[in-house]
């Protein structure tokens, strides 16, 4: 862990990881010891805490820790730690362990808002994400010194859930003699993934439409994550670019157009992720010309749009995995379970769109992921790409379950 007042929360994180069955080897930077002690972590972890490269019995503690780890969690991840890790600056046991591991890395940033928003910090974060690190948080909330804003370390329960999600997929093949666990790599190679994104638009007249606030960012993030992990990806989207790299994009506007595009491609898909916010209703008839105020208030009669997810379930082939999304208003778990049972899909991802920073048109999200096999994971608040990674991990875990 790096040095920061949020280090006090890492004691609870350590305790929760141990309670979940993990073997935890704490590593404290010199700055972290200004806030918490190695003795505390030695007491709650399964192994004694380490603080230096030099004073232990092992000649190379960083390689030992890095090679045997299944997951490396940095909480709090300070601006200094993020910078050193991004640059490969091996100046203490914490960063050398990060550089010596092939295991997945979970970074939990914690710093003041001004620091979190600095271009240098954002550049380091972008670099680490591109290299496969999962960022959990930061979240909006009280900070040191009485300030409030984005930069607060995520809560321990949410970090544990993200760790479970990160480890839930199958590991990629390892070189002979290698230990620990790598990031997912190209674990979706050979799979065809179909993703929908964005909110549909149902025309009232040639100018106006009925729609919703979905930006499509989460669906695009899922498509990008699947492609990065080796899948052949088709993205059916109502949103504009930029498009994820290496993805076939089919631009649509209405629910009917989305249904046609999805059903034309679904038979070839191993995984279908319905992340789009499809309208439930549309006008029975759209006006042929622009509706004008002087003509009076129009009578708009609505009808139901096609249920694309139901159509997919009806025609699904053996071995195909179907994922639904649910935008809930309030606590999302009950709604996710209800949709899972009602729709007959394999996995449902739900979020509370009434919560700040979650869902429509945000770069962050917080979701609950449930499956028919009993999975229930709370992920975030986190960047939508990190949420997408957890969704794909949940899909791979479901596909590998008996």
C-alpha positions, 0 to 999 in steps of 0.5 A: 500500500502507498502512503495516504490517510486512506491506508487506515481503510486497508486494515479492513480490506485486509481483514475482509480478504482473509475472511473471504479465504485469501492468503494475504501478504501485506507490503507497506511503503515507507510512506504508508508506515507514517499512517499505519504500522506493519504490526497491525497488518501482520496481526490481521493478515495470513503472513507477516507484513513486509516493508523493505527489500533489504532486511528480510531473510529472502535475497529477492523478496519482490520476485518471490512475492510477485511470482507466487501471487494470484492477484496484487492489490494496491490500496491506497494507490497514491499518485507517487505509486501510480507514477512509479509503476507506470514508469517502471521506477523500481525504488521500493519493495511495493513497486518492484513487486508490481514490476516482478509479477505477471498476476492481475493488478488491482489499483485503488487510487486515493488522493485529493481531487486536484491531484486526481484530476492532474493531467500527469496523473490521468496520463499515468492512469491511462497507461496502466489501464492500457497495460491491463491494470484494473482500477477500482475507484476513486469515488466521490466523498469526504477527503482529508482536511474536510474537503469533498470530491472525487478521490476517496478510496473505494470501500473495502467491500467493493474492492473485495468484490472487484478482486473476486470478479477479476479472478473469476475467469479462467487463467491464460496459459502460462509458460512452463515453470511459471507461477501465479496468475496472469491477467486475462490476456486473450482468453476470449480468442476463438469466441464471437461476441455480439454487443448492443449499446446506446438508447434507441430513438423512436420517431414522433415526426421527421424531426423529433423522437422518443428516446432515453439518456443512454450514451452507449459508453458501457456497451462500447466499453464491453465491446472494447474489452472483449476485442482486447481479449481476443474475441471477434466482436460485432457492436450494434450501436445507436451511439456515435464514435469513436468506435472501439478498435478491431470491432465490426460496428453496425449503426442503428437508430430504432428498436426495430432496426436493432432487432433486425441487426441483432437477429441477423448476427446472433446465430453466429455469436457465442456470447450476446451482451444486450447492453443497449437501453432499448425503448419499451414503447414507440408511436404507432404512427410517426407524423410525415411532416414536422408537428407544429405548435399551431396545429395543437397538441397531437394525440400520440398513441404508443405501442410496445417495441419488440422484446429483443432479449426474449427473441434471443432466448427463444432462438438461442443455440446450445452453448450460447451465453446471453447477458441482459442489462437492467437500469434500475431506479433504486437498489438494483439487486432485486431487479436484476434477480427478477429480470434473470428469472423472467427473461431466462438469460444467463447473466444480468448486469444491473445498476441504479441510475438514480445514484450519482456518477452511475449509468447514463452519460457518465464515465463511471458506473457501479453494477451488480452482476447476477447469474443463474448459477448463483453469482452475485457481484457488486462492482464499482464505482469504477471506470466503465472499462473496468466494469466491462472487464468485470462483466466479461470476467463474469461471462467467462466464469459462467461459461466455465462453470459445470 
